[in-house]
Amino acid sequence: MELPWLNEPVELQEALEMVAQASEEDERLAEEIKGRVERLERRVEVLEDSSSVECPSCRSDEAVHKAGVGAAKLATKDALSEKNVDALNSESHVCLDCRESFTPRG
């Protein structure tokens, strides 16, 4: 039997064992990658979750993000200025609707 990753043909029994082993390794790697993706998604959720925070300036709660996420979003829009950076370094949240940074009370 010929296997695409081998240069020489092998016996059927050996080919079956090799395919089964490769399948097990692929499954293990897929599970490992799935676990990593889930951990990364949870981290992103934690960073982006500001749903309980309302902007004190404009009362929006849809565009409120933690400062780091807000900085990243501003940077992707080429709107991250030195003034923005200073404000985001001193406050924990930013509202991208009105561009005000703040630290929620309580």
C-alpha positions as CSV (number, residue, x, y, z in Angstrom):
1,M,0.0,0.0,0.0
2,E,1.2,3.5,-0.8
3,L,0.9,6.3,1.7
4,P,1.3,9.9,0.6
5,W,3.9,10.8,3.3
6,L,6.1,7.8,2.6
7,N,8.4,7.2,-0.4
8,E,8.1,3.5,-0.4
9,P,5.1,1.2,-0.3
10,V,4.4,-0.7,3.0
11,E,2.4,-3.8,4.0
12,L,-1.3,-3.2,4.5
13,Q,-1.2,-4.0,8.3
14,E,1.7,-1.6,8.8
15,A,-0.1,1.1,6.7
16,L,-3.2,0.7,8.9
17,E,-1.2,1.1,12.1
18,M,0.5,4.2,10.7
19,V,-2.8,5.8,9.7
20,A,-4.3,5.0,13.1
21,Q,-1.3,6.5,14.9
22,A,-1.4,9.6,12.7
23,S,-5.1,9.9,13.3
24,E,-4.6,9.7,17.1
25,E,-1.9,12.3,17.0
26,D,-4.1,14.6,14.8
27,E,-6.9,14.2,17.3
28,R,-4.7,15.0,20.3
29,L,-3.3,18.1,18.5
30,A,-6.8,19.2,17.5
31,E,-8.0,18.9,21.2
32,E,-4.9,20.8,22.4
33,I,-5.6,23.6,19.9
34,K,-9.2,23.7,20.8
35,G,-8.3,24.1,24.4
36,R,-5.9,26.9,23.6
37,V,-8.6,28.7,21.5
38,E,-11.1,28.4,24.4
39,R,-8.6,29.9,26.8
40,L,-7.9,32.8,24.5
41,E,-11.6,33.4,23.9
42,R,-12.1,33.5,27.7
43,R,-9.3,36.0,28.0
44,V,-10.7,38.2,25.2
45,E,-14.2,38.0,26.9
46,V,-12.7,39.2,30.2
47,L,-10.9,42.1,28.4
48,E,-14.0,43.1,26.4
49,D,-16.6,42.6,29.1
50,S,-17.6,46.0,30.3
51,S,-21.3,45.5,29.7
52,S,-22.1,46.5,33.3
53,V,-20.3,49.8,32.9
54,E,-22.0,53.0,31.6
55,C,-20.1,56.0,30.4
56,P,-20.6,58.9,32.8
57,S,-20.4,61.4,30.0
58,C,-22.8,60.1,27.3
59,R,-24.5,57.2,29.2
60,S,-23.6,54.7,26.5
61,D,-22.8,51.2,27.6
62,E,-22.4,49.7,24.1
63,A,-19.0,51.4,23.3
64,V,-17.4,51.1,26.7
65,H,-14.2,49.1,26.9
66,K,-11.4,48.5,29.3
67,A,-8.5,50.9,28.6
68,G,-6.3,48.3,26.9
69,V,-9.0,47.1,24.5
70,G,-10.0,50.7,23.8
71,A,-6.4,51.6,23.0
72,A,-6.2,48.6,20.6
73,K,-9.4,49.7,18.9
74,L,-8.2,53.3,18.6
75,A,-4.8,52.1,17.2
76,T,-6.5,50.0,14.5
77,K,-8.3,53.1,13.4
78,D,-5.1,55.2,13.5
79,A,-6.8,57.4,16.1
80,L,-4.5,56.7,19.1
81,S,-2.8,59.9,19.9
82,E,-0.3,60.8,22.7
83,K,-3.2,62.5,24.5
84,N,-5.3,59.3,24.2
85,V,-2.4,57.2,25.6
86,D,-2.0,59.5,28.6
87,A,-5.7,59.4,29.4
88,L,-5.9,55.6,29.0
89,N,-2.9,55.2,31.2
90,S,-4.6,57.1,34.0
91,E,-8.1,55.6,33.7
92,S,-9.4,52.1,33.5
93,H,-12.2,52.4,30.9
94,V,-12.9,54.4,27.7
95,C,-16.0,55.1,25.8
96,L,-15.4,55.0,22.1
97,D,-18.7,56.9,21.4
98,C,-17.7,60.1,23.1
99,R,-13.9,59.3,23.4
100,E,-13.9,59.9,27.1
101,S,-11.8,57.8,29.5
102,F,-12.9,57.2,33.0
103,T,-12.7,54.9,36.0
104,P,-16.1,53.6,37.2
105,R,-17.1,54.4,40.7
106,G,-17.9,51.6,43.2
